[in-house]
Amino acid sequence: MRKERILELAKGFRGRRKNCIRVARPAVEKALVYAFRDRRQKKRDMRTLWIQRISAAAREHGVKYSNLMHGLQQDNIMINRKVLSELAMYEPYSFQALVDQVKFMRAGTAALSGSSDLGPALA
Amino acid sequence: MESRLGLLRSDFAGQAIQSARQACRSIYSDAEDDLPRQYSKAGRVDGPYTLKRTPVFAVVEIGPTQYKVSADDLVYAEKLKGVTVNDKVTLNRVLMLGSRYETVIGRPIVPEAFVSAAVEEQILDGKVLVFHKRRRKNSKKMKGHRQELTGLRILEVHGIESEQATPAEEAIAA
């Protein structure tokens, strides 16, 4: 029955929204619309989270996120941000290997410009 | 009966799209054909097996996603075509290998490295409800969707050694 299904979907709602069909129906519809929208937003949010994690881990090694990603792209290393964040969390030495590789390749070009990555403020 | 005009238009559109794709092809994918096929069948599982967890991982590309895998991992990937349950599969696109002693970084993939996996199940994901409502217009649409997935049990990571041979062992082997 349609009503039973709606009340089933309304479990956990507050007050009459979970028990009374006339209040639950629009609440469930709104919830389903939000679910559709947020399935797309989840992908964006996860990527933001990965980038934050990669940035934090890279700065621990003295490299900025932007420079790290640029270096990886130039080296044709196609590991994506999701896995990079997992490496930063669970395989710190492998992540450091990637950072060192990027630093090594940038050392060649940085010798021309003579600037350090994070600047004098951060050590 | 298709109209000639329709065919010509679609031809032209194909070429336009192709040339645009060529123009914006980044250095990420020099050529999709250079990379090996993502997976290939490699026999079947004979009987029950137990897997040892080794401190080795690989970053492997299946479908559009990448996974960091070790032995005895269960990975749910997009449905793989042409495989059935209890097939063994080799995953050829390995982007990175790591062990306790070394890390191998592929550019973009590590040659001669692969991951062997067994197809554990071909299932449908849980149902998501796709609901659209246009407010004040008396219009709503409800659809259910179940994505098809393949459950892969990772058997072994090939291309890296889990234990570093000590110089004494190397001398004995030589």
Interface residues (C-beta under 8 A of the other chain):
Chain A: E29 L32 V33 A35 F36 R39 Q73 Q74 D75 N76 I77 M78 I79 N80 K82 V83 E86 L87 Y90 E91 Y93 S94 A97 L98 Q101
Chain B: I27 Y28 D30 F57 V59 E61 T65 Q66 Y67 K68 L95 M96 G98 T103 I105 G106 R107 P108 I109 V128 L129 V130 F131 H132 K133 K140 M142
